[in-house]
Amino acid sequence: MRLTYKRSLIITLLLIFSIKLLAKDGYNLWLQYDKIKNENVLSEYLSTIKEVSYSGDSEIINAAISEIQLGLSGLLGKEFISQKNSDSNNLLFLGSKERLSKNLTKNLEDDFKLINNEGYIIKTINLKGKNSIVITGKTDIGVLYGAFNFLKLLQTQKSISQLNIIDSPKIDVRMLNHWDNLDRTVERGYAGFSLWNWHTLPDYIDQRYIDYARANASIGINGTALTNVNANALILTPQYLEKVKALADVFRPYGIKVYVTARFSAPIEIGNLTTADPLNEDVKNWWKHKTEEIYKLIPDFGGFLVKANSEGQPGPQNYGRNHVDGANMLADAVAPFDGIVMWRAFVYSEHDTTDRAKQAYSEFVPYDGKFRDNVIIQVKNGAIDFQPREPFHPMFGAMPNTPLMMEFQITQEYLGFSTHLVYLPKLYEEVLEADTYRKGKGSTVAKVIDGTLNHKKLTGIAGVSNIGNDINWTGHPFAQANWYGFGRLAWNPYLKSETIADEWLRCTFSNDKNFIQPIKEMMLKSRETVVNYMTPLGLHHIMDTGHHYGPGPWVSNLSRPEWNPVYYHNADENGIGFNRTSTGSYATEQYAPEIAEMYNNIETCPEKDLLWFHHVSWDYTLKNGKTLWDNIALKYQEGVNDVEYMSTTWNTMQNYVDKERFNQVKMLLNIQLKEAKWWRDACLLYFQQFSKKELPIEVKKPEHTLEYFQSLKFPYAPGIKPQW
Ligand code: BDP
């Protein structure tokens, strides 16, 4: 039959439509609401959810309702019109405590005692012989969190016949830190440019701002620091504050507060003062007025994040003052509005010749108890800098009278950028579970962070965002799992990384166990894999300098010693590693005695941290009976082998994943494999100059010379720190 023009047009359109259905660009993250294919599950859901009703008319409740409608129509393939205050047999009801009928409140009284202000309850309640599912909380935001979690039950195909879920966040401030500059470049960002289009704000509200807020609310993130810690004072000018306000207005219905970074020298740069001395009255007044101006525009503004006297950033020490003077001055300005100051402990100085790993502790611990109540000290997970593996930061547990918040890095500055598949919740879990021994056995970092170890009122956790304006937000489709996982651990730092991976895979890709099982395994292993092919056995900071892309263990010519990888590995003919024990820099002394002792003794120091704490001879025998040299070489090879395994595993998954994401991951794994080999060959050739030993037979011979690797230059590697 001859096709008429019209018919062929329809067929073409249909074809395009179905191709579009097959292809997924990753924009919807883990909020994929595709129709449930499993008929049994679908029919259970359809027979349980007949009507949706709600009570309350806040913008948060509206957000909850529209998400439920969006989710149900996608997952169940049926539209629901939500009834307000409906008296019928409501089968799914959303509303906060004060909106519930007397009957419902009575049923839930005990449950309400178990949640905090952001917690939620999802419960099946039998009223007059009919089952209703009630999603509620003490506040509207609890209802929103409940709504997202209810949808997650459907996405992960859990039974909803008898629900009784009661959950609350364990940490108060759960935030993303964007290292986004006003020119839209992102420091250490590998997923495009900044989401914030400062040029078109405040008048143009990109749909992405709303979807960003939805995604964050779905995992319980309740704060966002919009700007880079290497701050630009312009963000505090009226012109930019209008834009910040516009974003705050978009985020508010999703329970997200905005924060900005405060450049300590702002009173000089935009305030016409001649000093930024925190004890100077004019300076104090300037910040006070600036804060009032901000709160007039944004009544629920979260507060300031500050990087001071670190890596050239201005701070109180420029005026002979200290961290307490600086932080407290800002804290006093925001206190009348319930704002907080997050003061970063990431400090090391070019004038301090002691081990860089010791400097933050030395600078901060003496000030324990001296900060205002609304100051929280933000501490990176390790004492150096977001390495593939670091022992937990000794400050955790060492300042019992000061709230400390965790800073994790979600963006993969030192872990292969957005081209390497590395599942970070595994790293976060390892740090959170670490025992500080500060109050005896079981004094884990998680307990420091959630405030239970020292009864802290203010608690927090921050993740340096990996989000940009790439269509899928994070560059690598699997990097979405790191955003998701960070949020889940911020909500509950005791969650298992495996549970999180399972959830994320189901929500993002598929519920098929033939997919979940191998891919989950691959994710869980991926962190150890990157450690093996980059920095095995406690090696650290041997990335090429500046951009941190690829290996650069040979770099030794930068002006500050601690900017050079050779400072960290100390390889010589006697061996390799940084001696941080009592015979070396004695950084171990900053830990509780039990931990210090463990690390000090080469026999008890965990092998995974060996070269972090010890300078070890090439011939030293490890637990497997092989020499250190052989172990290093074999670890690099193991890392490569594991990427090979990841890639082969993924390549058998095409039946479970849409074409677009399947191919993306496939190509990225090929890059990762190439780069893992590059890491192995470059590092082994370099260290071999010192060990003067043969590679074990299991290790593949490098295809290039050391000179070749040393000649590689990447002037345009993404994410480089801007110079200003
Ligand atoms: C380092 C980054 C640098 C950041 C710094 C920080 O290389 O870009 O400015 O941390 O956290 O990891 O302040």
Residues whose N, C-alpha, C, O or C-beta is under 5 A from the ligand:
A	BS01	BDP	V229 F346 D385 K721
